[in-house]
Amino acid sequence: MGLTYVSATVMAKEGCEAALEAELVKVLAPVRAEDGCIRYDLHKSEYGNAFLFYEIWESPAHLAVHAKTPHIEAMRDATAELVAGVSEVNVWEAVDVTE
């Protein structure tokens, strides 16, 4: 398997939108510096309560290492009381269609 794509959606509890965004932004630079990280972007919904990480990794192995890094563990701890429900994480692989 080649490149690994990830989408992760995080919902803020009402009134916690700004605090959640501040915590999520903290991991951008350290994740982007990780070995195997090709893209790591954070997006916010027009309503401001939903956040989407869009990620591209060189391989599933790089993604597995990423999930256990200290900065991701710290982010999980810091956001535990700010999120509504369980985050939705999907791992994707490319499907090439040629004519």
C-alpha positions in Angstrom: 0.0 0.0 0.0 1.3 3.4 -0.9 0.1 6.8 0.2 -2.3 6.8 3.1 -5.0 9.5 3.3 -6.9 10.4 6.5 -9.9 12.5 7.3 -10.7 13.2 11.0 -13.7 15.2 12.1 -13.8 16.7 15.6 -16.9 18.4 17.0 -16.7 21.0 19.7 -19.0 21.1 22.7 -21.1 24.3 22.7 -19.1 27.2 24.0 -15.8 25.3 23.6 -15.2 26.1 19.9 -12.4 28.7 20.4 -10.6 26.6 23.1 -10.8 23.5 20.9 -9.4 25.3 17.9 -6.5 26.7 19.9 -5.5 23.2 21.1 -5.9 21.7 17.6 -3.7 24.4 16.0 -0.9 23.6 18.5 -0.2 20.2 16.8 0.1 21.5 13.2 3.8 22.4 13.2 5.0 19.3 15.1 2.9 16.9 13.0 4.1 18.5 9.7 7.7 17.9 10.9 7.1 14.2 11.4 8.8 11.7 9.2 6.4 10.6 6.5 3.9 13.5 6.8 3.1 14.9 3.3 0.1 17.0 4.3 -1.6 17.9 7.5 -4.3 20.5 7.2 -6.9 21.8 9.7 -10.2 23.1 8.5 -13.2 24.7 10.4 -16.8 24.5 9.4 -18.7 27.7 8.5 -20.6 27.3 11.8 -17.3 27.1 13.8 -18.1 24.0 15.8 -16.7 21.2 13.5 -13.1 20.8 12.6 -11.6 18.6 9.9 -8.0 17.3 9.7 -7.0 16.2 6.2 -3.8 14.2 6.2 -1.6 12.5 3.7 1.1 10.0 4.9 3.8 8.2 3.0 2.5 4.9 4.4 0.3 3.2 7.0 3.4 2.7 9.1 4.1 6.4 9.2 0.5 7.0 10.3 0.8 4.4 13.0 3.9 6.1 14.5 2.1 9.5 14.3 -0.8 8.3 16.4 1.6 7.5 19.3 3.6 10.7 19.3 3.8 12.8 22.5 2.2 15.9 20.8 -0.8 13.8 19.7 -1.2 12.2 23.1 -1.0 15.7 24.7 -3.6 17.0 22.3 -6.0 14.2 23.1 -5.6 14.9 26.8 -6.0 18.7 26.3 -9.2 18.3 24.2 -10.9 15.6 26.1 -13.3 17.9 27.8 -13.8 20.2 24.8 -15.1 17.7 22.3 -18.7 16.5 21.8 -18.8 12.8 21.2 -16.2 10.6 19.5 -14.2 11.9 16.7 -14.7 10.3 13.3 -11.5 9.1 11.7 -11.4 7.5 8.3 -8.4 6.1 6.5 -8.5 6.1 2.7 -6.5 4.8 -0.2 -6.5 6.3 -3.6 -8.5 4.7 -6.4 -7.0 5.6 -9.8 -9.4 5.6 -12.8 -7.9 5.8 -16.2 -9.7 6.0 -19.5 
